[in-house]
Amino acid sequence: MEKNKQSDTYLWGKFLEGDADAYAKIYKQTVQDLFRYGLLFSSDRELVKDCIHDVFIKIYANRVSLSMTDNVSAYLNTSLKNTIINQLKKNRPISSLQEMDEWGETGDDAETPESSYIRKESDGQLNQTWQSAMSVLGLRQREIMYYRFVKNLSIEEICKITNIQYQSVANSIQRSLIRIKNLIKKQSLP
């Protein structure tokens, strides 16, 4: 992972110097992860794709004013999250943004973007378990769980990306795991 970060940082530096090949490589290396990450915030696949393109257009247009970063993925994830949320705010009335308000909880019956992706990629039983597990978590908890268990980031790395204190991230992971465990126990009872 450290080698990958160095190459990402090197590519980012080349991109900032105007290297079009570095820009293309950054796009190719990150677009799939960005898409999966974007689905945390919207199940509208076309909106996520459009927002990814908006992020890359914006960074290209502003490359002379951008600075170096030691975590390109985190930088792009944050940019994408902000772009999606801003787009959703433009397209929806304020009252329908309740799920984003204070990273609020979603209803138990709400289908999550993650569950939609997994439903298409895996078998039925795994899909039902994952969908149920994610539906009991709030948006912020889903984001932290994504970083921890999909991206395999350390708690320290999650803290840097989300700008949340270490103890809060650790507590969120613990609470999320307890909620998922309780859900699985409930579902397995006859």
C-alpha positions in Angstrom: 0.0 0.0 0.0 2.9 2.4 0.8 4.4 1.9 -2.7 1.0 2.6 -4.2 0.7 5.9 -2.2 4.1 6.9 -3.4 3.2 6.3 -7.0 -0.1 8.1 -6.5 1.8 11.1 -5.0 4.3 11.0 -7.9 1.5 10.9 -10.5 -0.3 13.8 -8.7 2.9 15.8 -8.8 3.4 15.1 -12.5 -0.3 16.0 -13.1 0.2 19.3 -11.3 3.1 20.0 -13.6 0.8 19.6 -16.6 1.5 16.0 -17.6 -1.6 14.7 -19.4 -0.5 11.1 -19.2 -0.4 11.4 -15.4 -3.9 12.9 -15.4 -5.2 9.9 -17.5 -3.4 7.4 -15.2 -4.9 9.0 -12.1 -8.4 8.7 -13.7 -7.9 5.1 -14.8 -6.5 4.1 -11.4 -9.3 5.7 -9.3 -12.5 5.8 -11.3 -13.8 2.4 -10.2 -13.2 3.1 -6.5 -14.7 6.5 -6.9 -17.8 5.1 -8.5 -18.2 2.6 -5.6 -17.6 5.3 -3.1 -20.1 7.6 -4.8 -22.8 5.0 -4.5 -22.6 5.6 -0.7 -24.2 9.0 -1.3 -26.6 8.3 -4.2 -28.0 5.2 -5.8 -28.4 7.2 -9.1 -25.5 5.7 -11.0 -25.7 8.3 -13.8 -25.5 11.1 -11.2 -22.4 9.5 -9.7 -20.7 9.1 -13.1 -21.5 12.7 -13.9 -20.1 13.9 -10.6 -16.9 11.9 -11.1 -16.5 13.6 -14.5 -17.2 17.0 -12.9 -14.5 16.3 -10.3 -11.9 15.5 -12.9 -12.9 18.5 -15.1 -12.6 20.7 -12.1 -9.2 19.4 -10.9 -7.9 19.7 -14.5 -9.1 23.3 -14.9 -7.7 24.3 -11.5 -4.5 22.2 -11.5 -2.2 25.3 -11.3 -3.8 26.3 -8.0 -4.0 22.8 -6.5 -1.3 21.7 -4.0 0.4 18.4 -3.4 -1.4 15.7 -1.4 0.0 12.6 0.2 -3.4 10.8 -0.2 -4.8 11.3 -3.7 -7.6 8.8 -3.1 -8.8 10.7 0.0 -8.6 14.0 -1.9 -10.7 12.7 -4.8 -13.2 10.9 -2.5 -13.8 14.1 -0.5 -14.1 16.1 -3.8 -16.6 13.6 -5.1 -18.6 13.5 -1.9 -18.9 17.3 -1.9 -19.9 17.3 -5.5 -22.6 14.7 -5.1 -24.0 16.4 -2.0 -24.1 19.8 -3.8 -25.7 18.2 -6.8 -28.4 16.5 -4.7 -29.1 19.8 -2.9 -29.6 21.5 -6.2 -31.9 18.8 -7.5 -34.0 18.1 -4.5 -36.1 20.2 -2.1 -34.6 20.7 1.3 -37.2 18.4 3.0 -36.0 15.4 1.0 -32.4 15.8 2.2 -33.2 14.4 5.6 -30.8 11.4 5.2 -27.9 13.8 4.7 -28.9 16.1 7.6 -26.3 15.6 10.3 -25.4 12.3 8.6 -28.8 11.0 9.9 -30.0 7.5 10.1 -31.9 5.9 7.2 -35.0 3.9 7.7 -34.8 0.2 8.2 -36.6 -0.4 4.9 -34.5 2.0 2.9 -32.4 0.4 0.2 -28.8 1.6 0.3 -26.6 2.2 -2.7 -24.2 -0.4 -1.5 -26.9 -3.0 -1.3 -28.0 -2.2 -4.8 -24.4 -2.7 -6.1 -24.0 -6.0 -4.1 -27.4 -7.3 -5.3 -26.1 -7.2 -8.9 -22.7 -8.7 -8.0 -23.4 -11.5 -5.6 -25.8 -14.3 -4.7 -29.2 -13.8 -3.0 -28.4 -14.8 0.6 -25.2 -12.6 0.8 -27.2 -9.8 -0.8 -30.0 -9.9 1.8 -27.6 -10.0 4.7 -25.5 -7.1 3.4 -28.6 -5.0 2.5 -30.1 -5.5 6.0 -26.8 -4.7 7.7 -26.3 -1.5 5.8 -29.9 -0.4 6.2 -29.4 -0.1 10.0 -26.5 2.2 9.7 -26.5 6.0 9.1 -24.7 7.5 6.2 -21.6 8.5 8.2 -21.4 5.0 9.7 -21.6 3.5 6.2 -18.8 5.8 5.0 -16.6 4.8 7.9 -17.4 1.1 7.4 -16.6 1.5 3.7 -13.2 2.9 4.4 -12.4 0.3 7.1 -13.7 -2.9 5.5 -13.8 -2.3 1.7 -10.7 0.0 1.4 -9.0 -1.7 4.4 -7.8 1.7 5.8 -6.5 2.0 9.4 -8.4 4.1 11.9 -5.7 6.8 11.6 -6.2 7.0 7.9 -10.0 7.2 8.2 -9.5 10.0 10.8 -7.4 12.0 8.2 -9.9 11.4 5.4 -13.1 12.2 7.4 -11.6 14.8 9.7 -13.1 12.9 12.7 -11.3 12.2 15.9 -9.7 8.8 16.5 -12.0 7.8 19.3 -15.1 8.8 17.4 -14.1 6.7 14.4 -13.3 3.7 16.7 -16.7 4.1 18.5 -18.5 4.4 15.2 -17.0 1.1 13.9 -17.8 -0.6 17.2 -21.4 0.6 17.3 -21.8 -0.4 13.6 -20.5 -3.9 14.2 -22.8 -4.3 17.2 -25.8 -3.1 15.2 -25.0 -5.5 12.4 -24.3 -8.4 14.8 -27.7 -7.8 16.5 -29.4 -7.7 13.1 -27.9 -11.0 12.1 -28.9 -12.6 15.4 -32.4 -11.3 14.9 -32.6 -12.7 11.4 -31.2 -16.1 12.3 -33.8 -16.7 15.1 -36.6 -19.0 14.1 
